Amino acid sequence: MLSAKFTAALVYATELHAKQIRKGSGVPYIAHLLGVASIALEYGANEEEAIAALLHDAIEDQGGARIRAEIQQRFGENVATIVEGCTDTDITPKPPWRQRKQDYIAHIPLASPSVRLVSSADKLYNAQSILKDYRQIGDNLWQRFTGKKAGTLWYYRSLVDAFHQVDSTPLVEELDRVVSELEQLVKQNH
């Protein structure tokens, strides 16, 4: 069961990301955080992992080391460590896109099971959103992404491969299915 700590994390995540919207869609960012937490819970997350799922973008998007310290103080070192493990960078300005993504992919096989669970839940949510939006708007979708079509497809296939290096959980298998479906759809349309 989830405790008052999860509720506190939900309120905190809502406040932290209140002014953020999803890239290109205009959907409030909290929808993504709720979706990732939901997926993580469906695939066996404990409360700390579910809290980290709600907060997985906080360090990256809302203040780096200062926010990490706040998460640690409010929710404990385990949660802060998981969130940190899901962070692509906390450097401003962000390093070049390709290097950030390569570094993130390289860290997945070395990451803890908790980090891999939250990260793969995040990537599954994103891949499902990309697939849904691609079905609706086609190739215009790729303009939202720094990596455009080729880079985005490379990134998601590379993530699947990196997760598979460690284990093939049902969550990783579902991510693989969604990424494969996206690849097939893109191939059919060209």
C-alpha positions as CSV (number, residue, x, y, z in Angstrom):
1,M,0.0,0.0,0.0
2,L,1.0,3.6,-0.6
3,S,1.4,5.9,2.4
4,A,1.1,9.6,3.1
5,K,4.7,9.9,1.7
6,F,3.5,9.0,-1.8
7,T,0.7,11.6,-1.5
8,A,3.3,14.2,-0.4
9,A,5.5,13.3,-3.4
10,L,2.5,13.7,-5.7
11,V,1.8,17.2,-4.3
12,Y,5.5,18.1,-4.5
13,A,5.8,16.8,-8.1
14,T,2.6,18.7,-9.1
15,E,4.1,21.9,-7.6
16,L,7.6,21.4,-9.0
17,H,6.3,20.9,-12.6
18,A,3.2,23.1,-12.5
19,K,4.4,25.4,-15.3
20,Q,5.7,22.6,-17.6
21,I,3.9,21.1,-20.5
22,R,4.8,18.1,-22.7
23,K,6.9,18.8,-25.7
24,G,4.7,19.6,-28.7
25,S,1.4,18.4,-27.2
26,G,0.5,21.0,-24.7
27,V,-0.5,18.4,-22.2
28,P,0.3,19.3,-18.5
29,Y,3.6,17.7,-17.5
30,I,2.0,16.0,-14.5
31,A,0.2,13.6,-16.9
32,H,3.7,12.2,-17.8
33,L,4.7,11.9,-14.2
34,L,1.5,10.1,-13.2
35,G,1.8,7.8,-16.2
36,V,5.3,6.8,-15.4
37,A,4.4,6.2,-11.7
38,S,1.4,4.1,-12.9
39,I,3.5,2.0,-15.2
40,A,6.2,1.5,-12.5
41,L,3.5,0.4,-10.0
42,E,1.9,-2.0,-12.5
43,Y,5.3,-3.6,-13.0
44,G,6.0,-4.1,-9.3
45,A,7.4,-0.8,-8.0
46,N,7.6,-0.4,-4.2
47,E,6.6,2.9,-2.7
48,E,10.1,4.4,-2.9
49,E,10.3,3.5,-6.6
50,A,6.9,4.9,-7.2
51,I,7.9,8.2,-5.5
52,A,11.0,8.3,-7.6
53,A,8.9,7.7,-10.7
54,L,6.8,10.8,-9.8
55,L,10.0,12.8,-9.3
56,H,12.2,11.2,-12.0
57,D,12.6,14.5,-14.0
58,A,12.9,16.9,-11.0
59,I,16.7,17.0,-10.8
60,E,17.0,17.4,-14.6
61,D,14.3,20.0,-15.1
62,Q,13.8,21.8,-11.8
63,G,17.1,22.7,-10.3
64,G,19.9,20.1,-10.2
65,A,21.8,19.5,-7.0
66,R,19.5,21.8,-4.9
67,I,16.5,19.7,-5.9
68,R,18.4,16.5,-5.3
69,A,19.1,17.6,-1.7
70,E,15.5,18.6,-1.2
71,I,14.3,15.2,-2.5
72,Q,16.8,13.4,-0.2
73,Q,15.6,15.5,2.8
74,R,11.9,14.9,2.1
75,F,11.9,11.3,0.8
76,G,15.2,9.8,1.7
77,E,18.5,8.8,0.1
78,N,17.1,5.8,-1.8
79,V,14.5,8.0,-3.6
80,A,17.1,10.7,-4.3
81,T,19.6,8.1,-5.7
82,I,16.9,6.6,-8.0
83,V,15.9,10.0,-9.3
84,E,19.6,10.9,-9.8
85,G,20.0,7.6,-11.7
86,C,17.2,8.6,-14.1
87,T,18.7,12.0,-14.7
88,D,20.2,12.5,-18.1
89,T,22.1,15.7,-17.0
90,D,21.9,18.3,-14.3
91,I,24.4,20.6,-16.1
92,T,23.2,24.0,-17.5
93,P,23.5,24.5,-20.3
94,K,22.9,20.9,-21.2
95,P,25.8,19.1,-23.0
96,P,25.1,18.1,-26.7
97,W,22.1,15.8,-27.3
98,R,23.9,12.8,-28.8
99,Q,26.6,12.7,-26.1
100,R,24.0,13.0,-23.3
101,K,22.0,10.1,-24.8
102,Q,25.1,7.9,-25.3
103,D,26.1,8.5,-21.7
104,Y,22.6,7.7,-20.5
105,I,22.5,4.4,-22.5
106,A,26.0,3.4,-21.3
107,H,24.9,3.8,-17.6
108,I,21.8,1.6,-17.9
109,P,23.5,-1.8,-17.6
110,L,25.4,-0.5,-14.5
111,A,22.3,1.0,-12.9
112,S,20.5,-0.5,-9.9
113,P,17.3,-2.6,-10.5
114,S,15.3,0.4,-9.1
115,V,16.8,2.9,-11.5
116,R,16.2,0.4,-14.4
117,L,12.6,0.0,-13.3
118,V,11.8,3.7,-13.2
119,S,13.8,4.5,-16.3
120,S,12.2,1.8,-18.4
121,A,8.7,2.9,-17.1
122,D,9.6,6.5,-18.3
123,K,10.9,5.2,-21.6
124,L,7.8,3.0,-22.1
125,Y,5.5,6.0,-21.4
126,N,7.5,8.1,-23.9
127,A,7.6,5.5,-26.6
128,Q,3.8,5.0,-26.2
129,S,3.3,8.7,-26.6
130,I,5.5,8.9,-29.6
131,L,3.7,6.0,-31.3
132,K,0.3,7.5,-30.5
133,D,1.3,10.9,-31.8
134,Y,3.0,9.4,-34.9
135,R,-0.2,7.7,-35.8
136,Q,-2.0,11.1,-35.5
137,I,0.4,13.5,-37.2
138,G,2.9,11.4,-39.0
139,D,6.4,12.8,-39.8
140,N,5.6,16.2,-38.5
141,L,6.1,14.6,-35.1
142,W,9.9,14.4,-35.5
143,Q,10.2,18.2,-35.5
144,R,9.6,18.1,-31.7
145,F,12.7,16.1,-31.0
146,T,16.3,17.3,-31.0
147,G,17.4,14.0,-32.5
148,K,14.7,14.2,-35.2
149,K,13.5,10.9,-36.7
150,A,16.8,9.1,-37.1
151,G,18.2,10.1,-33.7
152,T,14.9,9.4,-31.8
153,L,14.5,5.9,-33.3
154,W,18.3,5.2,-32.7
155,Y,17.9,6.3,-29.0
156,Y,14.8,4.1,-28.3
157,R,16.3,1.0,-29.9
158,S,19.6,1.6,-28.1
159,L,17.7,1.9,-24.8
160,V,15.9,-1.4,-25.4
161,D,19.3,-3.1,-26.2
162,A,20.9,-1.6,-23.1
163,F,18.0,-2.8,-20.8
164,H,18.2,-6.3,-22.5
165,Q,21.9,-6.5,-21.6
166,V,20.9,-6.8,-18.0
167,D,17.6,-8.7,-18.0
168,S,14.4,-9.1,-20.0
169,T,11.7,-8.1,-17.5
170,P,8.1,-7.9,-18.7
171,L,8.4,-4.1,-18.7
172,V,11.5,-4.2,-20.9
173,E,9.7,-6.7,-23.2
174,E,6.7,-4.2,-23.5
175,L,9.1,-1.4,-24.2
176,D,10.7,-3.5,-27.0
177,R,7.2,-4.3,-28.5
178,V,6.2,-0.6,-28.6
179,V,9.6,0.5,-30.1
180,S,9.3,-2.3,-32.7
181,E,5.8,-1.2,-33.6
182,L,7.0,2.4,-34.0
183,E,9.9,1.2,-36.2
184,Q,7.6,-0.9,-38.4
185,L,5.1,2.0,-38.8
186,V,7.8,4.4,-39.8
187,K,9.2,1.8,-42.3
188,Q,5.7,1.3,-43.8
189,N,5.2,5.0,-44.3
190,H,8.4,5.4,-46.3
